[in-house]
Amino acid sequence: MHADIGRILISREQIDRRVGELAGEIGRLYADSEKGLFIVCVLSGAIIFVSDLIRQLPMKMRVGLLAVSSYPGKTTQAQPAHVLQSFDLDVTGLDVLVIDDILDTGGTLRVVMDRLAAMRPASLRSCVLLRKSGKARGGLEADLVGFDIEDVFVVGYGLDYDGLYRNLPVIAVLKPELYG
Ligand code: XMP
């Protein structure tokens, strides 16, 4: 699998350090939360980020899951996003933090935030591990961002190409010949 990597964009050490910093920021943001924090993990790309992040959070919290349509198969072109399914998502009156892997055009986060806002949470914020620079997102921004990256298709640490490479411990760009 490592032979498929063209170049590493973000190393394991950089990810570990930044996830720790984000956990600290989230801990401070929600230190006074009365109802407790409710994390919404956007499937499937955010699973590794969420599992690392929440183990560093000091406060009581709950997790719910939201499956959103993603890139089908061997394509790196975004399709219009829609919610496929939700699990344990009763967030009315709670402090909600949505966690996604990457903010690209913002279509996915917009759909997720609209869906959750309709449930009337006490507060609603978002955190993404990666944000692609130079993209018009129609005013939509994440509240917390792990890393700003160039506009390339990345895999690893939860992100996939055709379902593969989620288990890479780094964030990487594949060798160009592997793209369909
Ligand atoms: P939008 O355009 O909706 O994109 O902000 C966010 C969703 O698109 C997927 N995405 C990627 N997946 N490598 C991936 O593996 C990438 O470089 C990439 N860019 C966007 C991802 O599902 C994300 O939630």
Backbone and ligand atoms as CSV (ligand in chain L), in Angstrom:
chain,resi,resn,atom,element,x,y,z
A,1,MET,N,N,0.834,-1.210,0.000
A,1,MET,CA,C,0.000,0.000,0.000
A,1,MET,C,C,0.870,1.262,0.000
A,2,HIS,N,N,1.918,1.271,0.802
A,2,HIS,CA,C,2.756,2.463,0.860
A,2,HIS,C,C,3.442,2.747,-0.478
A,3,ALA,N,N,3.576,1.697,-1.304
A,3,ALA,CA,C,4.186,1.886,-2.622
A,3,ALA,C,C,3.280,2.724,-3.525
A,4,ASP,N,N,1.987,2.853,-3.175
A,4,ASP,CA,C,1.047,3.633,-3.988
A,4,ASP,C,C,1.140,5.140,-3.702
A,5,ILE,N,N,1.823,5.513,-2.639
A,5,ILE,CA,C,1.868,6.932,-2.245
A,5,ILE,C,C,2.847,7.710,-3.117
A,6,GLY,N,N,2.344,8.821,-3.672
A,6,GLY,CA,C,3.215,9.706,-4.433
A,6,GLY,C,C,4.023,10.577,-3.500
A,7,ARG,N,N,3.317,11.239,-2.588
A,7,ARG,CA,C,4.007,12.057,-1.582
A,7,ARG,C,C,3.148,12.201,-0.343
A,8,ILE,N,N,3.835,12.367,0.780
A,8,ILE,CA,C,3.137,12.567,2.049
A,8,ILE,C,C,2.925,14.063,2.242
A,9,LEU,N,N,1.676,14.457,2.491
A,9,LEU,CA,C,1.389,15.876,2.742
A,9,LEU,C,C,1.494,16.192,4.222
A,10,ILE,N,N,0.946,15.290,5.054
A,10,ILE,CA,C,0.935,15.527,6.501
A,10,ILE,C,C,1.353,14.235,7.204
A,11,SER,N,N,2.370,14.341,8.029
A,11,SER,CA,C,2.934,13.152,8.680
A,11,SER,C,C,2.096,12.738,9.891
A,12,ARG,N,N,2.385,11.543,10.366
A,12,ARG,CA,C,1.727,11.027,11.566
A,12,ARG,C,C,1.952,11.942,12.769
A,13,GLU,N,N,3.186,12.415,12.913
A,13,GLU,CA,C,3.522,13.295,14.045
A,13,GLU,C,C,2.759,14.609,13.953
A,14,GLN,N,N,2.669,15.167,12.754
A,14,GLN,CA,C,1.925,16.434,12.587
A,14,GLN,C,C,0.445,16.226,12.924
A,15,ILE,N,N,-0.113,15.095,12.471
A,15,ILE,CA,C,-1.530,14.816,12.765
A,15,ILE,C,C,-1.723,14.698,14.273
A,16,ASP,N,N,-0.877,13.910,14.930
A,16,ASP,CA,C,-1.018,13.705,16.384
A,16,ASP,C,C,-0.987,15.033,17.133
A,17,ARG,N,N,-0.026,15.866,16.761
A,17,ARG,CA,C,0.139,17.145,17.466
A,17,ARG,C,C,-1.104,18.022,17.271
A,18,ARG,N,N,-1.576,18.102,16.017
A,18,ARG,CA,C,-2.720,18.987,15.730
A,18,ARG,C,C,-4.014,18.464,16.349
A,19,VAL,N,N,-4.190,17.144,16.349
A,19,VAL,CA,C,-5.401,16.582,16.968
A,19,VAL,C,C,-5.400,16.916,18.462
A,20,GLY,N,N,-4.238,16.836,19.090
A,20,GLY,CA,C,-4.132,17.207,20.513
A,20,GLY,C,C,-4.494,18.676,20.733
A,21,GLU,N,N,-4.015,19.538,19.834
A,21,GLU,CA,C,-4.333,20.975,19.962
A,21,GLU,C,C,-5.831,21.211,19.794
A,22,LEU,N,N,-6.421,20.544,18.805
A,22,LEU,CA,C,-7.867,20.717,18.575
A,22,LEU,C,C,-8.664,20.229,19.785
A,23,ALA,N,N,-8.244,19.112,20.366
A,23,ALA,CA,C,-8.940,18.601,21.554
A,23,ALA,C,C,-8.881,19.638,22.675
A,24,GLY,N,N,-7.737,20.304,22.809
A,24,GLY,CA,C,-7.602,21.356,23.821
A,24,GLY,C,C,-8.567,22.504,23.551
A,25,GLU,N,N,-8.648,22.921,22.272
A,25,GLU,CA,C,-9.555,24.025,21.914
A,25,GLU,C,C,-11.006,23.640,22.178
A,26,ILE,N,N,-11.361,22.418,21.822
A,26,ILE,CA,C,-12.746,21.960,22.024
A,26,ILE,C,C,-13.041,21.867,23.521
A,27,GLY,N,N,-12.084,21.385,24.276
A,27,GLY,CA,C,-12.253,21.316,25.737
A,27,GLY,C,C,-12.542,22.687,26.326
A,28,ARG,N,N,-11.819,23.701,25.834
A,28,ARG,CA,C,-12.033,25.061,26.358
A,28,ARG,C,C,-13.380,25.610,25.894
A,29,LEU,N,N,-13.732,25.364,24.619
A,29,LEU,CA,C,-14.988,25.898,24.072
A,29,LEU,C,C,-16.212,25.372,24.828
A,30,TYR,N,N,-16.144,24.093,25.225
A,30,TYR,CA,C,-17.329,23.461,25.812
A,30,TYR,C,C,-17.174,23.196,27.307
A,31,ALA,N,N,-16.217,23.868,27.933
A,31,ALA,CA,C,-15.968,23.615,29.365
A,31,ALA,C,C,-17.211,23.896,30.204
A,32,ASP,N,N,-17.997,24.888,29.773
A,32,ASP,CA,C,-19.165,25.264,30.576
A,32,ASP,C,C,-20.471,24.711,30.012
A,33,SER,N,N,-20.386,23.770,29.111
A,33,SER,CA,C,-21.603,23.221,28.509
A,33,SER,C,C,-22.444,22.517,29.577
A,34,GLU,N,N,-23.680,22.947,29.697
A,34,GLU,CA,C,-24.531,22.378,30.746
A,34,GLU,C,C,-25.102,21.024,30.343
A,35,LYS,N,N,-25.517,20.935,29.089
A,35,LYS,CA,C,-26.142,19.694,28.622
A,35,LYS,C,C,-25.115,18.648,28.202
A,36,GLY,N,N,-23.856,19.065,28.046
A,36,GLY,CA,C,-22.841,18.133,27.567
A,36,GLY,C,C,-22.714,18.208,26.062
A,37,LEU,N,N,-21.539,17.858,25.604
A,37,LEU,CA,C,-21.225,17.968,24.179
A,37,LEU,C,C,-21.760,16.768,23.412
A,38,PHE,N,N,-22.323,17.059,22.220
A,38,PHE,CA,C,-22.771,15.991,21.327
A,38,PHE,C,C,-21.971,16.105,20.027
A,39,ILE,N,N,-21.140,15.106,19.774
A,39,ILE,CA,C,-20.319,15.085,18.561
A,39,ILE,C,C,-21.066,14.344,17.459
A,40,VAL,N,N,-21.131,14.961,16.284
A,40,VAL,CA,C,-21.716,14.270,15.132
A,40,VAL,C,C,-20.574,13.913,14.174
A,41,CYS,N,N,-20.342,12.629,14.012
A,41,CYS,CA,C,-19.282,12.135,13.128
A,41,CYS,C,C,-19.861,11.908,11.736
A,42,VAL,N,N,-19.334,12.610,10.742
A,42,VAL,CA,C,-19.815,12.442,9.378
A,42,VAL,C,C,-19.079,11.236,8.753
A,43,LEU,N,N,-19.883,10.253,8.377
A,43,LEU,CA,C,-19.333,9.002,7.832
A,43,LEU,C,C,-19.030,9.144,6.346
A,44,SER,N,N,-18.035,8.438,5.844
A,44,SER,CA,C,-17.178,7.563,6.617
A,44,SER,C,C,-15.815,8.187,6.897
A,45,GLY,N,N,-15.527,9.278,6.181
A,45,GLY,CA,C,-14.165,9.805,6.205
A,45,GLY,C,C,-13.671,10.286,7.554
A,46,ALA,N,N,-14.599,10.668,8.462
A,46,ALA,CA,C,-14.165,11.270,9.727
A,46,ALA,C,C,-13.948,10.243,10.840
A,47,ILE,N,N,-14.101,8.961,10.541
A,47,ILE,CA,C,-14.102,7.980,11.644
A,47,ILE,C,C,-12.787,7.940,12.414
A,48,ILE,N,N,-11.687,8.022,11.733
A,48,ILE,CA,C,-10.392,7.908,12.427
A,48,ILE,C,C,-10.098,9.194,13.184
A,49,PHE,N,N,-10.378,10.314,12.546
A,49,PHE,CA,C,-10.194,11.622,13.203
A,49,PHE,C,C,-11.032,11.691,14.473
A,50,VAL,N,N,-12.302,11.323,14.375
A,50,VAL,CA,C,-13.185,11.392,15.542
A,50,VAL,C,C,-12.697,10.451,16.644
A,51,SER,N,N,-12.288,9.247,16.277
A,51,SER,CA,C,-11.898,8.307,17.329
A,51,SER,C,C,-10.630,8.762,18.032
A,52,ASP,N,N,-9.714,9.384,17.320
A,52,ASP,CA,C,-8.514,9.921,17.990
A,52,ASP,C,C,-8.862,11.146,18.832
A,53,LEU,N,N,-9.683,12.011,18.259
A,53,LEU,CA,C,-10.000,13.285,18.926
A,53,LEU,C,C,-10.766,13.073,20.227
A,54,ILE,N,N,-11.788,12.253,20.201
A,54,ILE,CA,C,-12.653,12.177,21.391
A,54,ILE,C,C,-11.937,11.523,22.572
A,55,ARG,N,N,-10.928,10.712,22.290
A,55,ARG,CA,C,-10.199,10.116,23.415
A,55,ARG,C,C,-9.317,11.124,24.119
A,56,GLN,N,N,-9.198,12.310,23.550
A,56,GLN,CA,C,-8.423,13.362,24.218
A,56,GLN,C,C,-9.322,14.427,24.823
A,57,LEU,N,N,-10.632,14.256,24.720
A,57,LEU,CA,C,-11.540,15.261,25.286
A,57,LEU,C,C,-11.775,14.961,26.764
A,58,PRO,N,N,-11.688,15.990,27.587
A,58,PRO,CA,C,-11.780,15.769,29.031
A,58,PRO,C,C,-13.213,15.699,29.562
A,59,MET,N,N,-14.205,16.165,28.779
A,59,MET,CA,C,-15.557,16.306,29.339
A,59,MET,C,C,-16.481,15.160,28.936
A,60,LYS,N,N,-17.645,15.103,29.586
A,60,LYS,CA,C,-18.658,14.127,29.183
A,60,LYS,C,C,-19.148,14.478,27.786
A,61,MET,N,N,-19.365,13.474,26.995
A,61,MET,CA,C,-19.834,13.741,25.637
A,61,MET,C,C,-20.517,12.501,25.056
A,62,ARG,N,N,-21.292,12.750,24.011
A,62,ARG,CA,C,-21.942,11.657,23.291
A,62,ARG,C,C,-21.572,11.743,21.815
A,63,VAL,N,N,-21.715,10.625,21.107
A,63,VAL,CA,C,-21.423,10.622,19.671
A,63,VAL,C,C,-22.620,10.092,18.900
A,64,GLY,N,N,-22.964,10.763,17.805
A,64,GLY,CA,C,-23.942,10.253,16.858
A,64,GLY,C,C,-23.296,10.188,15.482
A,65,LEU,N,N,-23.900,9.444,14.593
A,65,LEU,CA,C,-23.303,9.231,13.272
A,65,LEU,C,C,-24.253,9.701,12.176
A,66,LEU,N,N,-23.669,10.277,11.144
A,66,LEU,CA,C,-24.466,10.749,10.016
A,66,LEU,C,C,-23.775,10.303,8.733
A,67,ALA,N,N,-24.478,9.516,7.935
A,67,ALA,CA,C,-23.895,9.058,6.669
A,67,ALA,C,C,-24.331,9.992,5.553
A,68,VAL,N,N,-23.352,10.535,4.839
A,68,VAL,CA,C,-23.617,11.457,3.744
A,68,VAL,C,C,-23.032,10.847,2.477
A,69,SER,N,N,-23.721,11.040,1.361
A,69,SER,CA,C,-23.215,10.497,0.099
A,69,SER,C,C,-21.830,11.062,-0.173
A,70,SER,N,N,-20.950,10.235,-0.700
A,70,SER,CA,C,-19.604,10.719,-0.992
A,70,SER,C,C,-19.258,10.388,-2.428
A,71,TYR,N,N,-17.986,10.534,-2.774
A,71,TYR,CA,C,-17.566,10.283,-4.153
A,71,TYR,C,C,-17.812,8.828,-4.498
A,72,PRO,N,N,-18.588,8.553,-5.536
A,72,PRO,CA,C,-18.819,7.155,-5.881
A,72,PRO,C,C,-17.629,6.542,-6.617
A,73,GLY,N,N,-17.101,5.448,-6.093
A,73,GLY,CA,C,-16.088,4.654,-6.786
A,73,GLY,C,C,-14.865,5.431,-7.211
A,74,LYS,N,N,-14.450,5.167,-8.449
A,74,LYS,CA,C,-13.177,5.710,-8.915
A,74,LYS,C,C,-13.349,7.092,-9.516
A,75,THR,N,N,-13.747,8.040,-8.698
A,75,THR,CA,C,-13.824,9.410,-9.178
A,75,THR,C,C,-13.283,10.331,-8.098
A,76,THR,N,N,-12.731,11.453,-8.524
A,76,THR,CA,C,-12.295,12.461,-7.563
A,76,THR,C,C,-13.106,13.735,-7.757
A,77,GLN,N,N,-14.211,13.618,-8.495
A,77,GLN,CA,C,-15.088,14.770,-8.738
A,77,GLN,C,C,-16.266,14.750,-7.765
A,78,ALA,N,N,-16.507,15.869,-7.104
A,78,ALA,CA,C,-17.592,15.947,-6.125
A,78,ALA,C,C,-18.958,15.822,-6.797
A,79,GLN,N,N,-19.876,15.146,-6.116
A,79,GLN,CA,C,-21.269,15.059,-6.545
A,79,GLN,C,C,-22.108,15.815,-5.510
A,80,PRO,N,N,-23.324,16.261,-5.879
A,80,PRO,CA,C,-24.163,16.929,-4.884
A,80,PRO,C,C,-24.378,16.017,-3.671
A,81,ALA,N,N,-24.205,16.588,-2.470
A,81,ALA,CA,C,-24.274,15.772,-1.258
A,81,ALA,C,C,-25.707,15.637,-0.760
A,82,HIS,N,N,-26.032,14.489,-0.172
A,82,HIS,CA,C,-27.300,14.351,0.535
A,82,HIS,C,C,-27.124,13.364,1.681
A,83,VAL,N,N,-27.948,13.545,2.725
A,83,VAL,CA,C,-27.856,12.670,3.894
A,83,VAL,C,C,-28.457,11.323,3.539
A,84,LEU,N,N,-27.710,10.244,3.810
A,84,LEU,CA,C,-28.193,8.898,3.521
A,84,LEU,C,C,-28.903,8.293,4.727
A,85,GLN,N,N,-28.300,8.466,5.899
A,85,GLN,CA,C,-28.850,7.832,7.093
A,85,GLN,C,C,-28.255,8.478,8.342
A,86,SER,N,N,-29.010,8.477,9.432
A,86,SER,CA,C,-28.440,8.962,10.696
A,86,SER,C,C,-28.656,7.922,11.782
A,87,PHE,N,N,-27.761,7.946,12.769
A,87,PHE,CA,C,-27.812,6.983,13.872
A,87,PHE,C,C,-27.680,7.751,15.180
A,88,ASP,N,N,-28.610,7.533,16.136
A,88,ASP,CA,C,-28.528,8.157,17.470
A,88,ASP,C,C,-28.413,9.671,17.385
A,89,LEU,N,N,-29.221,10.293,16.571
A,89,LEU,CA,C,-29.072,11.731,16.365
A,89,LEU,C,C,-30.247,12.525,16.909
A,90,ASP,N,N,-30.408,12.528,18.215
A,90,ASP,CA,C,-31.427,13.368,18.829
A,90,ASP,C,C,-30.710,14.515,19.522
A,91,VAL,N,N,-30.551,15.635,18.834
A,91,VAL,CA,C,-29.667,16.695,19.332
A,91,VAL,C,C,-30.424,17.933,19.815
A,92,THR,N,N,-31.713,17.854,19.907
A,92,THR,CA,C,-32.500,19.011,20.333
A,92,THR,C,C,-32.021,19.509,21.700
A,93,GLY,N,N,-31.689,20.801,21.770
A,93,GLY,CA,C,-31.279,21.410,23.037
A,93,GLY,C,C,-29.855,21.111,23.457
A,94,LEU,N,N,-29.090,20.429,22.627
A,94,LEU,CA,C,-27.717,20.060,23.009
A,94,LEU,C,C,-26.681,20.943,22.304
A,95,ASP,N,N,-25.466,20.917,22.851
A,95,ASP,CA,C,-24.345,21.604,22.199
A,95,ASP,C,C,-23.714,20.640,21.212
A,96,VAL,N,N,-23.860,20.971,19.927
A,96,VAL,CA,C,-23.485,20.016,18.874
A,96,VAL,C,C,-22.230,20.485,18.134
A,97,LEU,N,N,-21.308,19.554,17.969
A,97,LEU,CA,C,-20.107,19.817,17.177
A,97,LEU,C,C,-20.035,18.763,16.071
A,98,VAL,N,N,-20.162,19.228,14.818
A,98,VAL,CA,C,-20.076,18.333,13.663
A,98,VAL,C,C,-18.605,18.140,13.308
A,99,ILE,N,N,-18.209,16.894,13.072
A,99,ILE,CA,C,-16.814,16.645,12.710
A,99,ILE,C,C,-16.762,15.941,11.358
A,100,ASP,N,N,-16.055,16.576,10.413
A,100,ASP,CA,C,-15.910,15.978,9.085
A,100,ASP,C,C,-14.433,15.910,8.720
A,101,ASP,N,N,-14.155,15.111,7.700
A,101,ASP,CA,C,-12.756,14.927,7.315
A,101,ASP,C,C,-12.204,16.134,6.566
A,102,ILE,N,N,-12.959,16.613,5.561
A,102,ILE,CA,C,-12.375,17.635,4.680
A,102,ILE,C,C,-13.446,18.588,4.170
A,103,LEU,N,N,-13.085,19.856,4.149
A,103,LEU,CA,C,-13.972,20.887,3.603
A,103,LEU,C,C,-13.425,21.263,2.234
A,104,ASP,N,N,-14.220,20.945,1.220
A,104,ASP,CA,C,-13.785,21.219,-0.156
A,104,ASP,C,C,-14.682,22.330,-0.701
A,105,THR,N,N,-15.764,21.992,-1.400
A,105,THR,CA,C,-16.682,23.033,-1.891
A,105,THR,C,C,-17.661,23.482,-0.805
A,106,GLY,N,N,-17.774,22.709,0.267
A,106,GLY,CA,C,-18.684,23.045,1.357
A,106,GLY,C,C,-20.068,22.434,1.219
A,107,GLY,N,N,-20.324,21.755,0.109
A,107,GLY,CA,C,-21.651,21.173,-0.113
A,107,GLY,C,C,-22.056,20.180,0.968
A,108,THR,N,N,-21.132,19.338,1.370
A,108,THR,CA,C,-21.430,18.322,2.378
A,108,THR,C,C,-21.736,18.972,3.729
A,109,LEU,N,N,-20.868,19.882,4.140
A,109,LEU,CA,C,-21.065,20.513,5.453
A,109,LEU,C,C,-22.367,21.310,5.474
A,110,ARG,N,N,-22.700,21.952,4.381
A,110,ARG,CA,C,-23.946,22.725,4.301
A,110,ARG,C,C,-25.158,21.817,4.547
A,111,VAL,N,N,-25.174,20.671,3.879
A,111,VAL,CA,C,-26.294,19.728,4.025
A,111,VAL,C,C,-26.392,19.229,5.476
A,112,VAL,N,N,-25.244,18.916,6.059
A,112,VAL,CA,C,-25.219,18.398,7.431
A,112,VAL,C,C,-25.669,19.468,8.424
A,113,MET,N,N,-25.149,20.677,8.263
A,113,MET,CA,C,-25.489,21.753,9.206
A,113,MET,C,C,-26.979,22.097,9.099
A,114,ASP,N,N,-27.504,22.122,7.886
A,114,ASP,CA,C,-28.933,22.425,7.710
A,114,ASP,C,C,-29.794,21.358,8.383
A,115,ARG,N,N,-29.412,20.099,8.196
A,115,ARG,CA,C,-30.173,18.993,8.790
A,115,ARG,C,C,-30.197,19.105,10.324
A,116,LEU,N,N,-29.019,19.420,10.895
A,116,LEU,CA,C,-28.930,19.479,12.357
A,116,LEU,C,C,-29.589,20.743,12.914
A,117,ALA,N,N,-29.438,21.859,12.202
A,117,ALA,CA,C,-30.055,23.110,12.658
A,117,ALA,C,C,-31.564,22.946,12.781
A,118,ALA,N,N,-32.141,22.143,11.880
A,118,ALA,CA,C,-33.593,21.917,11.907
A,118,ALA,C,C,-34.029,21.184,13.174
A,119,MET,N,N,-33.091,20.536,13.859
A,119,MET,CA,C,-33.416,19.821,15.110
A,119,MET,C,C,-33.320,20.733,16.337
A,120,ARG,N,N,-33.022,22.005,16.137
A,120,ARG,CA,C,-32.943,23.006,17.203
A,120,ARG,C,C,-31.974,22.624,18.323
A,121,PRO,N,N,-30.702,22.492,17.999
A,121,PRO,CA,C,-29.709,22.288,19.069
A,121,PRO,C,C,-29.493,23.597,19.836
A,122,ALA,N,N,-28.892,23.514,21.039
A,122,ALA,CA,C,-28.602,24.740,21.800
A,122,ALA,C,C,-27.515,25.532,21.088
A,123,SER,N,N,-26.531,24.832,20.531
A,123,SER,CA,C,-25.490,25.484,19.732
A,123,SER,C,C,-25.026,24.497,18.671
A,124,LEU,N,N,-24.455,25.044,17.595
A,124,LEU,CA,C,-24.048,24.186,16.474
A,124,LEU,C,C,-22.763,24.736,15.871
A,125,ARG,N,N,-21.694,23.924,15.962
A,125,ARG,CA,C,-20.413,24.322,15.369
A,125,ARG,C,C,-19.888,23.163,14.518
A,126,SER,N,N,-18.810,23.455,13.780
A,126,SER,CA,C,-18.222,22.412,12.943
A,126,SER,C,C,-16.706,22.412,13.068
A,127,CYS,N,N,-16.141,21.236,12.883
A,127,CYS,CA,C,-14.689,21.064,12.925
A,127,CYS,C,C,-14.295,20.139,11.783
A,128,VAL,N,N,-13.355,20.559,10.963
A,128,VAL,CA,C,-12.868,19.685,9.889
A,128,VAL,C,C,-11.370,19.479,10.062
A,129,LEU,N,N,-10.923,18.294,9.701
A,129,LEU,CA,C,-9.484,18.026,9.794
A,129,LEU,C,C,-8.726,18.813,8.734
A,130,LEU,N,N,-9.275,18.827,7.511
A,130,LEU,CA,C,-8.590,19.464,6.380
A,130,LEU,C,C,-9.496,20.482,5.707
A,131,ARG,N,N,-8.878,21.524,5.180
A,131,ARG,CA,C,-9.635,22.509,4.395
A,131,ARG,C,C,-8.823,22.807,3.140
A,132,LYS,N,N,-9.471,22.627,1.984
A,132,LYS,CA,C,-8.759,22.905,0.735
A,132,LYS,C,C,-8.774,24.400,0.463
A,133,SER,N,N,-7.627,24.948,0.148
A,133,SER,CA,C,-7.548,26.398,-0.038
A,133,SER,C,C,-7.980,26.780,-1.451
A,134,GLY,N,N,-8.331,28.045,-1.570
A,134,GLY,CA,C,-8.678,28.593,-2.885
A,134,GLY,C,C,-10.024,28.151,-3.409
A,135,LYS,N,N,-10.948,27.723,-2.536
A,135,LYS,CA,C,-12.267,27.279,-2.989
A,135,LYS,C,C,-13.338,28.275,-2.557
A,136,ALA,N,N,-14.275,28.557,-3.472
A,136,ALA,CA,C,-15.424,29.386,-3.111
A,136,ALA,C,C,-16.418,28.499,-2.386
A,137,ARG,N,N,-16.817,28.900,-1.175
A,137,ARG,CA,C,-17.727,28.050,-0.405
A,137,ARG,C,C,-19.022,28.779,-0.036
A,138,GLY,N,N,-19.298,29.836,-0.762
A,138,GLY,CA,C,-20.558,30.558,-0.561
A,138,GLY,C,C,-20.791,30.995,0.873
A,139,GLY,N,N,-19.730,31.436,1.540
A,139,GLY,CA,C,-19.886,31.962,2.900
A,139,GLY,C,C,-19.863,30.903,3.977
A,140,LEU,N,N,-19.846,29.633,3.594
A,140,LEU,CA,C,-19.832,28.584,4.611
A,140,LEU,C,C,-18.385,28.332,5.057
A,141,GLU,N,N,-18.136,28.370,6.349
A,141,GLU,CA,C,-16.803,28.064,6.865
A,141,GLU,C,C,-16.912,27.161,8.075
A,142,ALA,N,N,-15.865,26.413,8.336
A,142,ALA,CA,C,-15.840,25.578,9.542
A,142,ALA,C,C,-15.363,26.423,10.717
A,143,ASP,N,N,-15.825,26.094,11.928
A,143,ASP,CA,C,-15.404,26.841,13.110
A,143,ASP,C,C,-13.983,26.461,13.526
A,144,LEU,N,N,-13.653,25.196,13.377
A,144,LEU,CA,C,-12.316,24.721,13.735
A,144,LEU,C,C,-11.729,23.958,12.548
A,145,VAL,N,N,-10.448,24.194,12.272
A,145,VAL,CA,C,-9.791,23.557,11.122
A,145,VAL,C,C,-8.452,22.981,11.566
A,146,GLY,N,N,-8.201,21.730,11.157
A,146,GLY,CA,C,-6.917,21.112,11.492
A,146,GLY,C,C,-5.789,21.664,10.634
A,147,PHE,N,N,-5.897,21.467,9.333
A,147,PHE,CA,C,-4.846,21.895,8.409
A,147,PHE,C,C,-5.463,22.490,7.152
A,148,ASP,N,N,-4.846,23.564,6.662
A,148,ASP,CA,C,-5.171,24.055,5.322
A,148,ASP,C,C,-4.237,23.362,4.346
A,149,ILE,N,N,-4.826,22.804,3.269
A,149,ILE,CA,C,-3.995,22.101,2.287
A,149,ILE,C,C,-4.253,22.658,0.893
A,150,GLU,N,N,-3.328,22.330,0.002
A,150,GLU,CA,C,-3.515,22.731,-1.396
A,150,GLU,C,C,-4.664,21.922,-2.011
A,151,ASP,N,N,-5.095,22.336,-3.187
A,151,ASP,CA,C,-6.248,21.705,-3.832
A,151,ASP,C,C,-5.824,20.446,-4.593
A,152,VAL,N,N,-5.524,19.386,-3.826
A,152,VAL,CA,C,-5.203,18.087,-4.431
A,152,VAL,C,C,-6.080,17.034,-3.767
A,153,PHE,N,N,-6.278,15.900,-4.445
A,153,PHE,CA,C,-7.088,14.829,-3.869
A,153,PHE,C,C,-6.209,14.016,-2.923
A,154,VAL,N,N,-6.648,13.935,-1.662
A,154,VAL,CA,C,-5.821,13.284,-0.643
A,154,VAL,C,C,-6.495,12.022,-0.109
A,155,VAL,N,N,-5.661,11.133,0.397
A,155,VAL,CA,C,-6.146,9.893,1.015
A,155,VAL,C,C,-5.403,9.669,2.328
A,156,GLY,N,N,-5.929,8.723,3.115
A,156,GLY,CA,C,-5.284,8.345,4.369
A,156,GLY,C,C,-5.979,8.950,5.565
A,157,TYR,N,N,-5.718,8.374,6.750
A,157,TYR,CA,C,-6.305,8.848,8.008
A,157,TYR,C,C,-7.828,9.000,7.860
A,158,GLY,N,N,-8.441,8.001,7.235
A,158,GLY,CA,C,-9.897,8.006,7.072
A,158,GLY,C,C,-10.375,8.343,5.682
A,159,LEU,N,N,-9.563,9.081,4.920
A,159,LEU,CA,C,-9.985,9.485,3.566
A,159,LEU,C,C,-9.625,8.394,2.563
A,160,ASP,N,N,-10.525,8.207,1.579
A,160,ASP,CA,C,-10.336,7.071,0.670
A,160,ASP,C,C,-10.295,7.487,-0.792
A,161,TYR,N,N,-9.804,6.563,-1.603
A,161,TYR,CA,C,-10.014,6.618,-3.044
A,161,TYR,C,C,-10.564,5.258,-3.430
A,162,ASP,N,N,-11.804,5.224,-3.965
A,162,ASP,CA,C,-12.459,3.975,-4.324
A,162,ASP,C,C,-12.502,3.012,-3.138
A,163,GLY,N,N,-12.706,3.564,-1.937
A,163,GLY,CA,C,-12.832,2.735,-0.732
A,163,GLY,C,C,-11.509,2.317,-0.108
A,164,LEU,N,N,-10.407,2.623,-0.762
A,164,LEU,CA,C,-9.096,2.182,-0.270
A,164,LEU,C,C,-8.341,3.314,0.437
A,165,TYR,N,N,-7.321,2.927,1.169
A,165,TYR,CA,C,-6.331,3.822,1.783
A,165,TYR,C,C,-6.795,4.530,3.046
A,166,ARG,N,N,-7.992,4.211,3.547
A,166,ARG,CA,C,-8.434,4.871,4.781
A,166,ARG,C,C,-7.481,4.563,5.941
A,167,ASN,N,N,-6.845,3.390,5.886
A,167,ASN,CA,C,-5.999,2.949,6.985
A,167,ASN,C,C,-4.572,3.476,6.928
A,168,LEU,N,N,-4.239,4.283,5.933
A,168,LEU,CA,C,-2.911,4.910,5.941
A,168,LEU,C,C,-2.801,5.819,7.162
A,169,PRO,N,N,-1.705,5.780,7.900
A,169,PRO,CA,C,-1.597,6.634,9.087
A,169,PRO,C,C,-1.202,8.075,8.783
A,170,VAL,N,N,-0.947,8.368,7.506
A,170,VAL,CA,C,-0.573,9.734,7.104
A,170,VAL,C,C,-1.612,10.252,6.108
A,171,ILE,N,N,-1.528,11.548,5.787
A,171,ILE,CA,C,-2.370,12.104,4.721
A,171,ILE,C,C,-1.475,12.298,3.507
A,172,ALA,N,N,-1.906,11.701,2.392
A,172,ALA,CA,C,-0.992,11.592,1.261
A,172,ALA,C,C,-1.700,11.804,-0.068
A,173,VAL,N,N,-0.894,12.069,-1.073
A,173,VAL,CA,C,-1.365,12.132,-2.454
A,173,VAL,C,C,-0.891,10.848,-3.125
A,174,LEU,N,N,-1.797,10.182,-3.835
A,174,LEU,CA,C,-1.423,8.934,-4.497
A,174,LEU,C,C,-0.585,9.203,-5.741
A,175,LYS,N,N,0.090,8.164,-6.207
A,175,LYS,CA,C,0.798,8.277,-7.486
A,175,LYS,C,C,-0.233,8.523,-8.594
A,176,PRO,N,N,0.004,9.457,-9.495
A,176,PRO,CA,C,-1.000,9.840,-10.502
A,176,PRO,C,C,-1.494,8.657,-11.321
A,177,GLU,N,N,-0.664,7.662,-11.576
A,177,GLU,CA,C,-1.075,6.530,-12.425
A,177,GLU,C,C,-2.140,5.660,-11.770
A,178,LEU,N,N,-2.395,5.851,-10.445
A,178,LEU,CA,C,-3.416,5.044,-9.762
A,178,LEU,C,C,-4.818,5.608,-9.916
A,179,TYR,N,N,-4.912,6.837,-10.416
A,179,TYR,CA,C,-6.219,7.444,-10.572
A,179,TYR,C,C,-6.881,7.002,-11.865
A,180,GLY,N,N,-8.219,6.684,-11.741
A,180,GLY,CA,C,-8.950,6.228,-12.922
A,180,GLY,C,C,-9.314,7.361,-13.856
L,1,XMP,P1,P,-17.415,19.149,-0.260
L,1,XMP,O1,O,-17.081,19.571,-1.660
L,1,XMP,O2,O,-18.829,18.714,-0.093
L,1,XMP,O3,O,-16.496,17.885,-0.057
L,1,XMP,O4,O,-16.945,20.180,0.760
L,1,XMP,C1,C,-16.417,17.279,1.167
L,1,XMP,C2,C,-16.504,15.789,1.000
L,1,XMP,O5,O,-15.938,15.351,-0.246
L,1,XMP,C3,C,-15.013,14.327,-0.033
L,1,XMP,N1,N,-13.674,14.831,-0.428
L,1,XMP,C4,C,-12.564,14.116,-0.452
L,1,XMP,N2,N,-12.354,12.838,-0.129
L,1,XMP,N3,N,-10.053,13.103,-0.649
L,1,XMP,C5,C,-11.081,12.334,-0.219
L,1,XMP,O6,O,-10.855,11.168,0.095
L,1,XMP,C6,C,-10.202,14.398,-0.999
L,1,XMP,O7,O,-9.228,15.062,-1.379
L,1,XMP,C7,C,-11.534,14.919,-0.896
L,1,XMP,N4,N,-12.037,16.149,-1.154
L,1,XMP,C8,C,-13.372,16.057,-0.845
L,1,XMP,C9,C,-15.110,13.977,1.425
L,1,XMP,O8,O,-16.035,12.902,1.558
L,1,XMP,C10,C,-15.688,15.185,2.102
L,1,XMP,O9,O,-16.466,14.905,3.229
